[in-house]
């Protein structure tokens, strides 16, 4: 696995997700704001598509950072991502 990076920059996150045909989503029925996810390809049944504005509102309110990988160890685009607490939050 190649190295991961972390960011809170909305434009970096949006670009990374859209380059991989992902959409901002949340786990349906999980309270206000839900649990944020990125959905790729065929929409998953338990995920609800949300707007980027709603996505980033929850992202910032919860003081999250986006952990991601650009390429796999064999050089292909990676879809690995995870939401983590911001350092110092």
C-alpha positions as protocol buffer text, in pm:
chain_id: "A"
residue {
  index: 1
  type: UNK
  ca { x: 0 y: 0 z: 0 }
}
residue {
  index: 2
  type: UNK
  ca { x: 137 y: 343 z: -79 }
}
residue {
  index: 3
  type: UNK
  ca { x: 135 y: 624 z: 173 }
}
residue {
  index: 4
  type: UNK
  ca { x: -173 y: 806 z: 296 }
}
residue {
  index: 5
  type: UNK
  ca { x: -227 y: 1179 z: 330 }
}
residue {
  index: 6
  type: UNK
  ca { x: -459 y: 1384 z: 547 }
}
residue {
  index: 7
  type: UNK
  ca { x: -643 y: 1706 z: 461 }
}
residue {
  index: 8
  type: UNK
  ca { x: -926 y: 1932 z: 572 }
}
residue {
  index: 9
  type: UNK
  ca { x: -923 y: 2130 z: 244 }
}
residue {
  index: 10
  type: UNK
  ca { x: -1270 y: 2107 z: 89 }
}
residue {
  index: 11
  type: UNK
  ca { x: -1146 y: 2150 z: -269 }
}
residue {
  index: 12
  type: UNK
  ca { x: -879 y: 1877 z: -233 }
}
residue {
  index: 13
  type: UNK
  ca { x: -1143 y: 1638 z: -95 }
}
residue {
  index: 14
  type: UNK
  ca { x: -1401 y: 1721 z: -363 }
}
residue {
  index: 15
  type: UNK
  ca { x: -1145 y: 1683 z: -643 }
}
residue {
  index: 16
  type: UNK
  ca { x: -1017 y: 1348 z: -509 }
}
residue {
  index: 17
  type: UNK
  ca { x: -1371 y: 1210 z: -474 }
}
residue {
  index: 18
  type: UNK
  ca { x: -1495 y: 1333 z: -813 }
}
residue {
  index: 19
  type: UNK
  ca { x: -1184 y: 1200 z: -995 }
}
residue {
  index: 20
  type: UNK
  ca { x: -1290 y: 856 z: -871 }
}
residue {
  index: 21
  type: UNK
  ca { x: -1660 y: 897 z: -959 }
}
residue {
  index: 22
  type: UNK
  ca { x: -1755 y: 914 z: -593 }
}
residue {
  index: 23
  type: UNK
  ca { x: -2041 y: 1105 z: -434 }
}
residue {
  index: 24
  type: UNK
  ca { x: -2077 y: 1256 z: -85 }
}
residue {
  index: 25
  type: UNK
  ca { x: -2309 y: 1039 z: 122 }
}
residue {
  index: 26
  type: UNK
  ca { x: -2415 y: 952 z: 472 }
}
residue {
  index: 27
  type: UNK
  ca { x: -2538 y: 636 z: 639 }
}
residue {
  index: 28
  type: UNK
  ca { x: -2917 y: 660 z: 634 }
}
residue {
  index: 29
  type: UNK
  ca { x: -3105 y: 680 z: 963 }
}
residue {
  index: 30
  type: UNK
  ca { x: -2803 y: 754 z: 1182 }
}
residue {
  index: 31
  type: UNK
  ca { x: -2916 y: 1074 z: 1354 }
}
residue {
  index: 32
  type: UNK
  ca { x: -2860 y: 1434 z: 1259 }
}
residue {
  index: 33
  type: UNK
  ca { x: -2584 y: 1460 z: 1003 }
}
residue {
  index: 34
  type: UNK
  ca { x: -2543 y: 1084 z: 987 }
}
residue {
  index: 35
  type: UNK
  ca { x: -2211 y: 907 z: 944 }
}
residue {
  index: 36
  type: UNK
  ca { x: -2024 y: 1049 z: 647 }
}
residue {
  index: 37
  type: UNK
  ca { x: -1918 y: 818 z: 364 }
}
residue {
  index: 38
  type: UNK
  ca { x: -1802 y: 842 z: 5 }
}
residue {
  index: 39
  type: UNK
  ca { x: -2009 y: 623 z: -228 }
}
residue {
  index: 40
  type: UNK
  ca { x: -1843 y: 485 z: -541 }
}
residue {
  index: 41
  type: UNK
  ca { x: -2014 y: 332 z: -843 }
}
residue {
  index: 42
  type: UNK
  ca { x: -2353 y: 171 z: -787 }
}
residue {
  index: 43
  type: UNK
  ca { x: -2514 y: 345 z: -484 }
}
residue {
  index: 44
  type: UNK
  ca { x: -2516 y: 133 z: -170 }
}
residue {
  index: 45
  type: UNK
  ca { x: -2860 y: 65 z: -25 }
}
residue {
  index: 46
  type: UNK
  ca { x: -2781 y: 201 z: 323 }
}
residue {
  index: 47
  type: UNK
  ca { x: -2624 y: 523 z: 194 }
}
residue {
  index: 48
  type: UNK
  ca { x: -2808 y: 846 z: 121 }
}
residue {
  index: 49
  type: UNK
  ca { x: -2657 y: 1091 z: -127 }
}
residue {
  index: 50
  type: UNK
  ca { x: -2612 y: 1443 z: 17 }
}
residue {
  index: 51
  type: UNK
  ca { x: -2495 y: 1775 z: -126 }
}
residue {
  index: 52
  type: UNK
  ca { x: -2138 y: 1889 z: -92 }
}
residue {
  index: 53
  type: UNK
  ca { x: -2260 y: 2181 z: 121 }
}
residue {
  index: 54
  type: UNK
  ca { x: -2433 y: 1945 z: 366 }
}
residue {
  index: 55
  type: UNK
  ca { x: -2136 y: 1709 z: 361 }
}
residue {
  index: 56
  type: UNK
  ca { x: -1884 y: 1981 z: 447 }
}
residue {
  index: 57
  type: UNK
  ca { x: -2112 y: 2130 z: 713 }
}
residue {
  index: 58
  type: UNK
  ca { x: -2109 y: 1798 z: 901 }
}
residue {
  index: 59
  type: UNK
  ca { x: -1738 y: 1748 z: 824 }
}
residue {
  index: 60
  type: UNK
  ca { x: -1646 y: 2084 z: 979 }
}
residue {
  index: 61
  type: UNK
  ca { x: -1895 y: 2065 z: 1270 }
}
residue {
  index: 62
  type: UNK
  ca { x: -1745 y: 1733 z: 1375 }
}
residue {
  index: 63
  type: UNK
  ca { x: -1388 y: 1856 z: 1330 }
}
residue {
  index: 64
  type: UNK
  ca { x: -1300 y: 1575 z: 1090 }
}
residue {
  index: 65
  type: UNK
  ca { x: -1002 y: 1529 z: 862 }
}
residue {
  index: 66
  type: UNK
  ca { x: -997 y: 1324 z: 541 }
}
residue {
  index: 67
  type: UNK
  ca { x: -737 y: 1048 z: 529 }
}
residue {
  index: 68
  type: UNK
  ca { x: -680 y: 925 z: 174 }
}
residue {
  index: 69
  type: UNK
  ca { x: -445 y: 748 z: -63 }
}
residue {
  index: 70
  type: UNK
  ca { x: -377 y: 874 z: -417 }
}
residue {
  index: 71
  type: UNK
  ca { x: -242 y: 554 z: -571 }
}
residue {
  index: 72
  type: UNK
  ca { x: -220 y: 187 z: -481 }
}
residue {
  index: 73
  type: UNK
  ca { x: 120 y: 17 z: -454 }
}
residue {
  index: 74
  type: UNK
  ca { x: 91 y: -85 z: -822 }
}
residue {
  index: 75
  type: UNK
  ca { x: 28 y: 276 z: -931 }
}
residue {
  index: 76
  type: UNK
  ca { x: -347 y: 259 z: -992 }
}
residue {
  index: 77
  type: UNK
  ca { x: -584 y: 524 z: -852 }
}
residue {
  index: 78
  type: UNK
  ca { x: -682 y: 429 z: -498 }
}
residue {
  index: 79
  type: UNK
  ca { x: -1024 y: 474 z: -342 }
}
residue {
  index: 80
  type: UNK
  ca { x: -898 y: 423 z: 13 }
}
residue {
  index: 81
  type: UNK
  ca { x: -1035 y: 693 z: 241 }
}
residue {
  index: 82
  type: UNK
  ca { x: -1132 y: 738 z: 603 }
}
residue {
  index: 83
  type: UNK
  ca { x: -1269 y: 1016 z: 821 }
}
residue {
  index: 84
  type: UNK
  ca { x: -1066 y: 1078 z: 1135 }
}
residue {
  index: 85
  type: UNK
  ca { x: -1063 y: 1336 z: 1415 }
}
residue {
  index: 86
  type: UNK
  ca { x: -852 y: 1642 z: 1341 }
}
residue {
  index: 87
  type: UNK
  ca { x: -531 y: 1661 z: 1539 }
}
residue {
  index: 88
  type: UNK
  ca { x: -577 y: 1888 z: 1837 }
}
residue {
  index: 89
  type: UNK
  ca { x: -958 y: 1867 z: 1815 }
}
